[in-house]
Amino acid sequence: MGGLRKDLGGILVLIVALALGAFLLLRNSLPPTSALESTEVKASDTPDFTPTVRDSGWQDVIRGEIVEVTPQPTVYVALPTLDPPTPTPAGTDFWSATPTATRYMPVQPTRPAPTAVAAAPSGPTVNRNPQVTRGEFSPPPELAPLSLDPRDHFWFRRPVSASANSSEIYWYVYGSNGPENLWRIHHGIDLPNPDGKEVHAAGDGVVIWAADNYVWAEDGWVDRAYSYGNVVIIQHDFGFEGKPLYTLYAHLSIILVEPNQRVRMGDTVGLSGRSGIVSGPHVHFEVRVEKNKYSETRNPILWMVPYNGHGVIAGRITRANGDIVQDATVKLWRDGKAIDSTTTYVNPHWMEGQSFWNVNPDEVWRENFVIGDVPAGDYWVTVEVDGIRYQQPVTVRAATTSFVDFNRDRVQPTPSG
C-alpha cells in the first residue's frame, strides 16, 4: 500500500513538471505586450509613397531590366502633329509657297499699261555697295519675290538650293556657242555642282518626262537629246500669254520622280550628275514656252529668281538698218573697270525665220543679250560693233530687269581696255 502511494506521488510530480514546462514554452513564444504596442502605426505616420511589393527574385530582375531600358520622360513628349510642318522662308520679302491668283492662276496674264513702268524708278530705295563685285556669295531666295517692274516674270526658283552652286557658267551662257565659237548654241544654262546635289522643281506642275534618251514627238516633229542623259521635264500649272510653260533638268545622276507625278515648287526631282555627254557634273536647266521643243527655249535668267540684292540686265543691239548683231562681246563696267562680259545671241530666232537650232528672245524684252545676278548699283554697258564701241549707262535694281537699248543714243564709251 505504501509503495502505491509513492508511485502516485511521482506521477503527480511528473505531470506538474510537464505542465509547468509547457506553460513556460508557450509564454516564451509570445512577444511582450510593450513590443506590440510600440509597433502600432497611426494614420498620420503613413508615408506619402506606395512601397513596391516584391513578389519574387525573377520579378526583381525583370523590373531591373525595365528600369534600365525605359527612356527618360522627355522622349515621350507628344508631337503636335504627324504631318510635316510647312517650311517658312527665312525672310519677309518672299512669296508664299502657295501661288497667288494674281500671279499663278491666270493662263494669260494681262500686260501692264506703259505708264506702270515709268513709276518703277520711284520704288523702294536699294542700298548700293560700290565694293560689291559679281560672284560674291548672296544666296537666292527659295521662292520668287515680287519684282518692282510689272514686266518681269521671275516666276521660277533656282533648280539648286542656296547650299549648292546656284550660279551659271558665264562663259557658256544662253544663246552663245562657247569659247572660240567651237560649241553648239546653248539653249539653257549650266549650274556646275558635284555629283549628288539635290535638284528641285522650279515651280508647281506635272512631270511629263522622267528618263534617259530623251525623245519627244509633237506636231510632226521629233526632239531627240541623247546627250542630255537623265532628263526630267515639268509642265507647269501656269502659263504666259496663254502659252504653256515647261522647265527641263538634264544630266542628272538619279531621277527621283515619275511621269504624271505632280510636284510642288522646291520638290526634289533628281540629283545632279554627269549623265549624257558632259565635261563635268552639272545641271543643265531650260525654260520652254508654248511647246516642249528644243527650238522653243527662252533665256532662263529672265525667269529665274536673282540672288538677294541683285538684278538682271537685258539689252538689244542692232545695226542702223535694224539687223540684229550676233556674237558681239558685251562688257559691264563699274568704277572704270570691266567686271563682267557676255555675248549677244548667235543665230537668234526672229519672226521671219524658222530653225531647229534657233534661240529665242523674250516676248516682253525682245533682247539679244542678258547679264544675270548683277549687284544693285550704277554701271556702264559697252559693245563693239563693226570696229566702233558704244556705251549706255544702266542702273540695276534688286529683283528687277534693267533694259539697255543700243538702237539709239549711241555715244563713244569713256572706259578704256
Order of alpha helices (4+ residues) and beta strands (2+ residues): alpha-alpha-alpha-alpha-beta-beta-beta-beta-beta-beta-beta-beta-beta-beta-beta-beta-beta-beta-beta-beta-beta-beta
